Amino acid sequence: MVTPVRKVVCYAVQQGHLLVFTHKDVPLEITGVQVPAGTIRPGEEAAAAAVRELHEETGRSGRVLR
């Protein structure tokens, strides 16, 4: 049986622009353009995971609006 993994995806918007990024160490042709996303840790709320992933992947802080 496969154990489900809980994930979050962040659509961070500032001044009407969607935040996207690329990875410096992986060619754009492999990873493409991405939005912050990742796994929700055990015991972690989805909103907290979204804020954490945003910071880990972009260095930016934010808050969940919806």
N, CA, C and O atoms as a Maestro MAE file, in Angstrom:
{
 s_m_m2io_version
 :::
 2.0.0
}

f_m_ct {
 s_m_title
 :::
 protein
 m_atom[264] {
  # First column is atom index #
  i_m_mmod_type
  r_m_x_coord
  r_m_y_coord
  r_m_z_coord
  i_m_residue_number
  s_m_chain_name
  s_m_pdb_residue_name
  s_m_pdb_atom_name
  i_m_atomic_number
  :::
  1 25 0.827 -1.174 0.000 1 A "MET " " N  " 7
  2 3 0.000 0.000 0.000 1 A "MET " " CA " 6
  3 2 0.880 1.249 0.000 1 A "MET " " C  " 6
  4 15 1.893 1.297 0.698 1 A "MET " " O  " 8
  5 25 0.501 2.243 -0.769 2 A "VAL " " N  " 7
  6 3 1.247 3.494 -0.866 2 A "VAL " " CA " 6
  7 2 0.747 4.466 0.201 2 A "VAL " " C  " 6
  8 15 -0.458 4.676 0.342 2 A "VAL " " O  " 8
  9 25 1.670 5.053 0.944 3 A "THR " " N  " 7
  10 3 1.310 6.033 1.960 3 A "THR " " CA " 6
  11 2 1.203 7.407 1.304 3 A "THR " " C  " 6
  12 15 2.153 7.854 0.662 3 A "THR " " O  " 8
  13 25 0.070 8.081 1.454 4 A "PRO " " N  " 7
  14 3 -0.071 9.401 0.842 4 A "PRO " " CA " 6
  15 2 0.882 10.414 1.483 4 A "PRO " " C  " 6
  16 15 1.176 10.335 2.676 4 A "PRO " " O  " 8
  17 25 1.353 11.351 0.688 5 A "VAL " " N  " 7
  18 3 2.221 12.421 1.154 5 A "VAL " " CA " 6
  19 2 1.468 13.731 0.968 5 A "VAL " " C  " 6
  20 15 1.019 14.046 -0.133 5 A "VAL " " O  " 8
  21 25 1.333 14.492 2.049 6 A "ARG " " N  " 7
  22 3 0.624 15.772 1.975 6 A "ARG " " CA " 6
  23 2 1.564 16.845 1.454 6 A "ARG " " C  " 6
  24 15 2.702 16.952 1.911 6 A "ARG " " O  " 8
  25 25 1.095 17.639 0.499 7 A "LYS " " N  " 7
  26 3 1.912 18.667 -0.145 7 A "LYS " " CA " 6
  27 2 1.202 20.010 -0.109 7 A "LYS " " C  " 6
  28 15 -0.018 20.082 0.040 7 A "LYS " " O  " 8
  29 25 1.993 21.080 -0.251 8 A "VAL " " N  " 7
  30 3 1.449 22.421 -0.426 8 A "VAL " " CA " 6
  31 2 2.046 23.021 -1.696 8 A "VAL " " C  " 6
  32 15 3.165 22.695 -2.092 8 A "VAL " " O  " 8
  33 25 1.287 23.888 -2.309 9 A "VAL " " N  " 7
  34 3 1.749 24.677 -3.452 9 A "VAL " " CA " 6
  35 2 1.405 26.122 -3.137 9 A "VAL " " C  " 6
  36 15 0.286 26.425 -2.724 9 A "VAL " " O  " 8
  37 25 2.375 27.019 -3.333 10 A "CYS " " N  " 7
  38 3 2.183 28.434 -2.995 10 A "CYS " " CA " 6
  39 2 2.056 29.262 -4.268 10 A "CYS " " C  " 6
  40 15 2.915 29.211 -5.149 10 A "CYS " " O  " 8
  41 25 0.994 30.007 -4.346 11 A "TYR " " N  " 7
  42 3 0.850 30.991 -5.411 11 A "TYR " " CA " 6
  43 2 1.017 32.348 -4.749 11 A "TYR " " C  " 6
  44 15 0.045 32.959 -4.305 11 A "TYR " " O  " 8
  45 25 2.261 32.813 -4.690 12 A "ALA " " N  " 7
  46 3 2.593 34.064 -4.013 12 A "ALA " " CA " 6
  47 2 2.453 35.213 -5.007 12 A "ALA " " C  " 6
  48 15 3.080 35.222 -6.067 12 A "ALA " " O  " 8
  49 25 1.617 36.175 -4.641 13 A "VAL " " N  " 7
  50 3 1.346 37.314 -5.518 13 A "VAL " " CA " 6
  51 2 1.709 38.593 -4.778 13 A "VAL " " C  " 6
  52 15 1.330 38.793 -3.624 13 A "VAL " " O  " 8
  53 25 2.453 39.455 -5.469 14 A "GLN " " N  " 7
  54 3 2.790 40.761 -4.910 14 A "GLN " " CA " 6
  55 2 2.615 41.798 -6.006 14 A "GLN " " C  " 6
  56 15 3.174 41.661 -7.095 14 A "GLN " " O  " 8
  57 25 1.853 42.815 -5.722 15 A "GLN " " N  " 7
  58 3 1.568 43.890 -6.669 15 A "GLN " " CA " 6
  59 2 1.076 43.335 -8.004 15 A "GLN " " C  " 6
  60 15 1.440 43.830 -9.071 15 A "GLN " " O  " 8
  61 25 0.243 42.298 -7.924 16 A "GLY " " N  " 7
  62 3 -0.361 41.716 -9.116 16 A "GLY " " CA " 6
  63 2 0.526 40.782 -9.917 16 A "GLY " " C  " 6
  64 15 0.147 40.358 -11.008 16 A "GLY " " O  " 8
  65 25 1.705 40.453 -9.394 17 A "HIS " " N  " 7
  66 3 2.637 39.567 -10.100 17 A "HIS " " CA " 6
  67 2 2.799 38.245 -9.350 17 A "HIS " " C  " 6
  68 15 2.966 38.228 -8.131 17 A "HIS " " O  " 8
  69 25 2.748 37.148 -10.089 18 A "LEU " " N  " 7
  70 3 2.952 35.815 -9.520 18 A "LEU " " CA " 6
  71 2 4.445 35.548 -9.379 18 A "LEU " " C  " 6
  72 15 5.206 35.732 -10.329 18 A "LEU " " O  " 8
  73 25 4.867 35.110 -8.183 19 A "LEU " " N  " 7
  74 3 6.264 34.784 -7.937 19 A "LEU " " CA " 6
  75 2 6.573 33.408 -8.521 19 A "LEU " " C  " 6
  76 15 5.937 32.418 -8.162 19 A "LEU " " O  " 8
  77 25 7.541 33.352 -9.412 20 A "VAL " " N  " 7
  78 3 8.043 32.093 -9.961 20 A "VAL " " CA " 6
  79 2 9.563 32.122 -9.857 20 A "VAL " " C  " 6
  80 15 10.161 33.187 -9.700 20 A "VAL " " O  " 8
  81 25 10.182 30.956 -9.945 21 A "PHE " " N  " 7
  82 3 11.635 30.905 -9.866 21 A "PHE " " CA " 6
  83 2 12.172 29.719 -10.654 21 A "PHE " " C  " 6
  84 15 11.429 28.824 -11.057 21 A "PHE " " O  " 8
  85 25 13.477 29.741 -10.860 22 A "THR " " N  " 7
  86 3 14.181 28.618 -11.481 22 A "THR " " CA " 6
  87 2 15.286 28.200 -10.514 22 A "THR " " C  " 6
  88 15 15.650 28.953 -9.610 22 A "THR " " O  " 8
  89 25 15.809 27.006 -10.709 23 A "HIS " " N  " 7
  90 3 16.904 26.515 -9.871 23 A "HIS " " CA " 6
  91 2 18.227 26.826 -10.548 23 A "HIS " " C  " 6
  92 15 18.406 26.541 -11.732 23 A "HIS " " O  " 8
  93 25 19.162 27.416 -9.793 24 A "LYS " " N  " 7
  94 3 20.470 27.778 -10.347 24 A "LYS " " CA " 6
  95 2 21.291 26.556 -10.737 24 A "LYS " " C  " 6
  96 15 22.072 26.601 -11.687 24 A "LYS " " O  " 8
  97 25 21.110 25.452 -9.991 25 A "ASP " " N  " 7
  98 3 21.959 24.283 -10.188 25 A "ASP " " CA " 6
  99 2 21.363 23.226 -11.118 25 A "ASP " " C  " 6
  100 15 21.981 22.184 -11.338 25 A "ASP " " O  " 8
  101 25 20.176 23.478 -11.665 26 A "VAL " " N  " 7
  102 3 19.538 22.529 -12.575 26 A "VAL " " CA " 6
  103 2 19.086 23.300 -13.821 26 A "VAL " " C  " 6
  104 15 18.454 24.348 -13.694 26 A "VAL " " O  " 8
  105 25 19.397 22.803 -15.011 27 A "PRO " " N  " 7
  106 3 19.022 23.512 -16.225 27 A "PRO " " CA " 6
  107 2 17.512 23.759 -16.329 27 A "PRO " " C  " 6
  108 15 16.703 22.921 -15.931 27 A "PRO " " O  " 8
  109 25 17.158 24.914 -16.865 28 A "LEU " " N  " 7
  110 3 15.762 25.298 -17.048 28 A "LEU " " CA " 6
  111 2 15.006 24.251 -17.857 28 A "LEU " " C  " 6
  112 15 13.818 24.035 -17.620 28 A "LEU " " O  " 8
  113 25 15.667 23.600 -18.803 29 A "GLU " " N  " 7
  114 3 15.025 22.585 -19.639 29 A "GLU " " CA " 6
  115 2 14.585 21.361 -18.836 29 A "GLU " " C  " 6
  116 15 13.720 20.604 -19.278 29 A "GLU " " O  " 8
  117 25 15.175 21.170 -17.667 30 A "ILE " " N  " 7
  118 3 14.826 20.015 -16.833 30 A "ILE " " CA " 6
  119 2 13.740 20.369 -15.824 30 A "ILE " " C  " 6
  120 15 12.749 19.647 -15.718 30 A "ILE " " O  " 8
  121 25 13.901 21.464 -15.078 31 A "THR " " N  " 7
  122 3 12.946 21.800 -14.016 31 A "THR " " CA " 6
  123 2 11.873 22.784 -14.446 31 A "THR " " C  " 6
  124 15 10.788 22.811 -13.865 31 A "THR " " O  " 8
  125 25 12.160 23.585 -15.451 32 A "GLY " " N  " 7
  126 3 11.207 24.606 -15.874 32 A "GLY " " CA " 6
  127 2 11.081 25.710 -14.838 32 A "GLY " " C  " 6
  128 15 11.885 25.806 -13.910 32 A "GLY " " O  " 8
  129 25 10.078 26.529 -15.007 33 A "VAL " " N  " 7
  130 3 9.777 27.602 -14.068 33 A "VAL " " CA " 6
  131 2 8.846 27.022 -13.012 33 A "VAL " " C  " 6
  132 15 7.912 26.290 -13.339 33 A "VAL " " O  " 8
  133 25 9.098 27.347 -11.741 34 A "GLN " " N  " 7
  134 3 8.341 26.740 -10.647 34 A "GLN " " CA " 6
  135 2 7.753 27.787 -9.714 34 A "GLN " " C  " 6
  136 15 8.166 28.946 -9.705 34 A "GLN " " O  " 8
  137 25 6.776 27.343 -8.926 35 A "VAL " " N  " 7
  138 3 6.271 28.112 -7.791 35 A "VAL " " CA " 6
  139 2 6.691 27.353 -6.541 35 A "VAL " " C  " 6
  140 15 6.910 26.143 -6.605 35 A "VAL " " O  " 8
  141 25 6.809 28.035 -5.401 36 A "PRO " " N  " 7
  142 3 7.196 27.332 -4.176 36 A "PRO " " CA " 6
  143 2 6.204 26.216 -3.834 36 A "PRO " " C  " 6
  144 15 4.990 26.404 -3.911 36 A "PRO " " O  " 8
  145 25 6.739 25.062 -3.458 37 A "ALA " " N  " 7
  146 3 5.907 23.902 -3.110 37 A "ALA " " CA " 6
  147 2 6.749 22.927 -2.306 37 A "ALA " " C  " 6
  148 15 7.978 22.991 -2.315 37 A "ALA " " O  " 8
  149 25 6.071 22.025 -1.613 38 A "GLY " " N  " 7
  150 3 6.805 21.013 -0.873 38 A "GLY " " CA " 6
  151 2 5.917 20.175 0.012 38 A "GLY " " C  " 6
  152 15 4.691 20.286 -0.017 38 A "GLY " " O  " 8
  153 25 6.555 19.338 0.797 39 A "THR " " N  " 7
  154 3 5.872 18.382 1.660 39 A "THR " " CA " 6
  155 2 5.507 19.014 2.997 39 A "THR " " C  " 6
  156 15 6.296 19.763 3.574 39 A "THR " " O  " 8
  157 25 4.317 18.710 3.482 40 A "ILE " " N  " 7
  158 3 3.881 19.134 4.806 40 A "ILE " " CA " 6
  159 2 4.485 18.160 5.811 40 A "ILE " " C  " 6
  160 15 4.308 16.948 5.691 40 A "ILE " " O  " 8
  161 25 5.186 18.683 6.784 41 A "ARG " " N  " 7
  162 3 5.831 17.844 7.797 41 A "ARG " " CA " 6
  163 2 4.783 17.275 8.761 41 A "ARG " " C  " 6
  164 15 3.726 17.876 8.950 41 A "ARG " " O  " 8
  165 25 5.070 16.121 9.370 42 A "PRO " " N  " 7
  166 3 4.131 15.550 10.347 42 A "PRO " " CA " 6
  167 2 3.815 16.561 11.451 42 A "PRO " " C  " 6
  168 15 4.720 17.162 12.030 42 A "PRO " " O  " 8
  169 25 2.530 16.742 11.735 43 A "GLY " " N  " 7
  170 3 2.089 17.661 12.766 43 A "GLY " " CA " 6
  171 2 2.035 19.113 12.337 43 A "GLY " " C  " 6
  172 15 1.604 19.967 13.112 43 A "GLY " " O  " 8
  173 25 2.461 19.410 11.122 44 A "GLU " " N  " 7
  174 3 2.493 20.786 10.626 44 A "GLU " " CA " 6
  175 2 1.180 21.129 9.932 44 A "GLU " " C  " 6
  176 15 0.630 20.304 9.202 44 A "GLU " " O  " 8
  177 25 0.682 22.319 10.150 45 A "GLU " " N  " 7
  178 3 -0.509 22.793 9.445 45 A "GLU " " CA " 6
  179 2 -0.123 23.193 8.024 45 A "GLU " " C  " 6
  180 15 1.004 23.623 7.776 45 A "GLU " " O  " 8
  181 25 -1.060 23.050 7.100 46 A "ALA " " N  " 7
  182 3 -0.790 23.369 5.694 46 A "ALA " " CA " 6
  183 2 -0.353 24.819 5.520 46 A "ALA " " C  " 6
  184 15 0.576 25.092 4.760 46 A "ALA " " O  " 8
  185 25 -1.000 25.746 6.204 47 A "ALA " " N  " 7
  186 3 -0.637 27.162 6.073 47 A "ALA " " CA " 6
  187 2 0.794 27.413 6.534 47 A "ALA " " C  " 6
  188 15 1.529 28.165 5.895 47 A "ALA " " O  " 8
  189 25 1.190 26.789 7.638 48 A "ALA " " N  " 7
  190 3 2.565 26.936 8.136 48 A "ALA " " CA " 6
  191 2 3.556 26.338 7.147 48 A "ALA " " C  " 6
  192 15 4.629 26.900 6.930 48 A "ALA " " O  " 8
  193 25 3.212 25.216 6.554 49 A "ALA " " N  " 7
  194 3 4.088 24.593 5.558 49 A "ALA " " CA " 6
  195 2 4.248 25.494 4.334 49 A "ALA " " C  " 6
  196 15 5.340 25.589 3.773 49 A "ALA " " O  " 8
  197 25 3.174 26.149 3.921 50 A "ALA " " N  " 7
  198 3 3.243 27.050 2.764 50 A "ALA " " CA " 6
  199 2 4.184 28.212 3.046 50 A "ALA " " C  " 6
  200 15 5.014 28.554 2.203 50 A "ALA " " O  " 8
  201 25 4.065 28.821 4.220 51 A "VAL " " N  " 7
  202 3 4.943 29.939 4.587 51 A "VAL " " CA " 6
  203 2 6.390 29.461 4.663 51 A "VAL " " C  " 6
  204 15 7.297 30.151 4.198 51 A "VAL " " O  " 8
  205 25 6.611 28.282 5.250 52 A "ARG " " N  " 7
  206 3 7.966 27.723 5.357 52 A "ARG " " CA " 6
  207 2 8.563 27.460 3.992 52 A "ARG " " C  " 6
  208 15 9.703 27.841 3.728 52 A "ARG " " O  " 8
  209 25 7.801 26.807 3.113 53 A "GLU " " N  " 7
  210 3 8.310 26.493 1.773 53 A "GLU " " CA " 6
  211 2 8.612 27.759 0.974 53 A "GLU " " C  " 6
  212 15 9.610 27.820 0.255 53 A "GLU " " O  " 8
  213 25 7.755 28.762 1.099 54 A "LEU " " N  " 7
  214 3 8.008 30.036 0.424 54 A "LEU " " CA " 6
  215 2 9.357 30.589 0.851 54 A "LEU " " C  " 6
  216 15 10.152 31.011 0.011 54 A "LEU " " O  " 8
  217 25 9.619 30.590 2.156 55 A "HIS " " N  " 7
  218 3 10.879 31.124 2.659 55 A "HIS " " CA " 6
  219 2 12.069 30.248 2.272 55 A "HIS " " C  " 6
  220 15 13.110 30.762 1.863 55 A "HIS " " O  " 8
  221 25 11.920 28.927 2.399 56 A "GLU " " N  " 7
  222 3 13.029 28.022 2.070 56 A "GLU " " CA " 6
  223 2 13.437 28.130 0.602 56 A "GLU " " C  " 6
  224 15 14.625 28.086 0.283 56 A "GLU " " O  " 8
  225 25 12.473 28.269 -0.274 57 A "GLU " " N  " 7
  226 3 12.771 28.215 -1.707 57 A "GLU " " CA " 6
  227 2 13.049 29.574 -2.339 57 A "GLU " " C  " 6
  228 15 13.656 29.646 -3.407 57 A "GLU " " O  " 8
  229 25 12.610 30.656 -1.689 58 A "THR " " N  " 7
  230 3 12.797 31.975 -2.303 58 A "THR " " CA " 6
  231 2 13.479 32.977 -1.391 58 A "THR " " C  " 6
  232 15 13.953 34.014 -1.857 58 A "THR " " O  " 8
  233 25 13.537 32.680 -0.083 59 A "GLY " " N  " 7
  234 3 14.091 33.638 0.862 59 A "GLY " " CA " 6
  235 2 13.114 34.741 1.239 59 A "GLY " " C  " 6
  236 15 13.466 35.652 1.989 59 A "GLY " " O  " 8
  237 25 11.898 34.669 0.728 60 A "ARG " " N  " 7
  238 3 10.892 35.698 0.998 60 A "ARG " " CA " 6
  239 2 9.951 35.241 2.107 60 A "ARG " " C  " 6
  240 15 9.723 34.048 2.307 60 A "ARG " " O  " 8
  241 25 9.419 36.219 2.813 61 A "SER " " N  " 7
  242 3 8.407 35.904 3.831 61 A "SER " " CA " 6
  243 2 7.040 36.216 3.268 61 A "SER " " C  " 6
  244 15 6.906 36.973 2.307 61 A "SER " " O  " 8
  245 25 6.037 35.634 3.867 62 A "GLY " " N  " 7
  246 3 4.674 35.864 3.400 62 A "GLY " " CA " 6
  247 2 3.675 35.349 4.404 62 A "GLY " " C  " 6
  248 15 4.036 34.862 5.476 62 A "GLY " " O  " 8
  249 25 2.418 35.462 4.044 63 A "ARG " " N  " 7
  250 3 1.341 34.950 4.885 63 A "ARG " " CA " 6
  251 2 0.253 34.390 3.974 63 A "ARG " " C  " 6
  252 15 0.125 34.779 2.814 63 A "ARG " " O  " 8
  253 25 -0.514 33.480 4.524 64 A "VAL " " N  " 7
  254 3 -1.585 32.844 3.758 64 A "VAL " " CA " 6
  255 2 -2.836 33.711 3.867 64 A "VAL " " C  " 6
  256 15 -3.296 34.028 4.964 64 A "VAL " " O  " 8
  257 25 -3.372 34.085 2.717 65 A "LEU " " N  " 7
  258 3 -4.597 34.877 2.698 65 A "LEU " " CA " 6
  259 2 -5.822 34.012 2.465 65 A "LEU " " C  " 6
  260 15 -6.900 34.296 2.988 65 A "LEU " " O  " 8
  261 25 -5.657 32.963 1.683 66 A "ARG " " N  " 7
  262 3 -6.767 32.048 1.433 66 A "ARG " " CA " 6
  263 2 -6.252 30.722 0.944 66 A "ARG " " C  " 6
  264 15 -7.039 29.814 0.677 66 A "ARG " " O  " 8
  :::
 }
 m_bond[263] {
  # First column is bond index #
  i_m_from
  i_m_to
  i_m_order
  :::
  1 1 2 1
  2 2 3 1
  3 3 4 2
  4 3 5 1
  5 5 6 1
  6 6 7 1
  7 7 8 2
  8 7 9 1
  9 9 10 1
  10 10 11 1
  11 11 12 2
  12 11 13 1
  13 13 14 1
  14 14 15 1
  15 15 16 2
  16 15 17 1
  17 17 18 1
  18 18 19 1
  19 19 20 2
  20 19 21 1
  21 21 22 1
  22 22 23 1
  23 23 24 2
  24 23 25 1
  25 25 26 1
  26 26 27 1
  27 27 28 2
  28 27 29 1
  29 29 30 1
  30 30 31 1
  31 31 32 2
  32 31 33 1
  33 33 34 1
  34 34 35 1
  35 35 36 2
  36 35 37 1
  37 37 38 1
  38 38 39 1
  39 39 40 2
  40 39 41 1
  41 41 42 1
  42 42 43 1
  43 43 44 2
  44 43 45 1
  45 45 46 1
  46 46 47 1
  47 47 48 2
  48 47 49 1
  49 49 50 1
  50 50 51 1
  51 51 52 2
  52 51 53 1
  53 53 54 1
  54 54 55 1
  55 55 56 2
  56 55 57 1
  57 57 58 1
  58 58 59 1
  59 59 60 2
  60 59 61 1
  61 61 62 1
  62 62 63 1
  63 63 64 2
  64 63 65 1
  65 65 66 1
  66 66 67 1
  67 67 68 2
  68 67 69 1
  69 69 70 1
  70 70 71 1
  71 71 72 2
  72 71 73 1
  73 73 74 1
  74 74 75 1
  75 75 76 2
  76 75 77 1
  77 77 78 1
  78 78 79 1
  79 79 80 2
  80 79 81 1
  81 81 82 1
  82 82 83 1
  83 83 84 2
  84 83 85 1
  85 85 86 1
  86 86 87 1
  87 87 88 2
  88 87 89 1
  89 89 90 1
  90 90 91 1
  91 91 92 2
  92 91 93 1
  93 93 94 1
  94 94 95 1
  95 95 96 2
  96 95 97 1
  97 97 98 1
  98 98 99 1
  99 99 100 2
  100 99 101 1
  101 101 102 1
  102 102 103 1
  103 103 104 2
  104 103 105 1
  105 105 106 1
  106 106 107 1
  107 107 108 2
  108 107 109 1
  109 109 110 1
  110 110 111 1
  111 111 112 2
  112 111 113 1
  113 113 114 1
  114 114 115 1
  115 115 116 2
  116 115 117 1
  117 117 118 1
  118 118 119 1
  119 119 120 2
  120 119 121 1
  121 121 122 1
  122 122 123 1
  123 123 124 2
  124 123 125 1
  125 125 126 1
  126 126 127 1
  127 127 128 2
  128 127 129 1
  129 129 130 1
  130 130 131 1
  131 131 132 2
  132 131 133 1
  133 133 134 1
  134 134 135 1
  135 135 136 2
  136 135 137 1
  137 137 138 1
  138 138 139 1
  139 139 140 2
  140 139 141 1
  141 141 142 1
  142 142 143 1
  143 143 144 2
  144 143 145 1
  145 145 146 1
  146 146 147 1
  147 147 148 2
  148 147 149 1
  149 149 150 1
  150 150 151 1
  151 151 152 2
  152 151 153 1
  153 153 154 1
  154 154 155 1
  155 155 156 2
  156 155 157 1
  157 157 158 1
  158 158 159 1
  159 159 160 2
  160 159 161 1
  161 161 162 1
  162 162 163 1
  163 163 164 2
  164 163 165 1
  165 165 166 1
  166 166 167 1
  167 167 168 2
  168 167 169 1
  169 169 170 1
  170 170 171 1
  171 171 172 2
  172 171 173 1
  173 173 174 1
  174 174 175 1
  175 175 176 2
  176 175 177 1
  177 177 178 1
  178 178 179 1
  179 179 180 2
  180 179 181 1
  181 181 182 1
  182 182 183 1
  183 183 184 2
  184 183 185 1
  185 185 186 1
  186 186 187 1
  187 187 188 2
  188 187 189 1
  189 189 190 1
  190 190 191 1
  191 191 192 2
  192 191 193 1
  193 193 194 1
  194 194 195 1
  195 195 196 2
  196 195 197 1
  197 197 198 1
  198 198 199 1
  199 199 200 2
  200 199 201 1
  201 201 202 1
  202 202 203 1
  203 203 204 2
  204 203 205 1
  205 205 206 1
  206 206 207 1
  207 207 208 2
  208 207 209 1
  209 209 210 1
  210 210 211 1
  211 211 212 2
  212 211 213 1
  213 213 214 1
  214 214 215 1
  215 215 216 2
  216 215 217 1
  217 217 218 1
  218 218 219 1
  219 219 220 2
  220 219 221 1
  221 221 222 1
  222 222 223 1
  223 223 224 2
  224 223 225 1
  225 225 226 1
  226 226 227 1
  227 227 228 2
  228 227 229 1
  229 229 230 1
  230 230 231 1
  231 231 232 2
  232 231 233 1
  233 233 234 1
  234 234 235 1
  235 235 236 2
  236 235 237 1
  237 237 238 1
  238 238 239 1
  239 239 240 2
  240 239 241 1
  241 241 242 1
  242 242 243 1
  243 243 244 2
  244 243 245 1
  245 245 246 1
  246 246 247 1
  247 247 248 2
  248 247 249 1
  249 249 250 1
  250 250 251 1
  251 251 252 2
  252 251 253 1
  253 253 254 1
  254 254 255 1
  255 255 256 2
  256 255 257 1
  257 257 258 1
  258 258 259 1
  259 259 260 2
  260 259 261 1
  261 261 262 1
  262 262 263 1
  263 263 264 2
  :::
 }
}
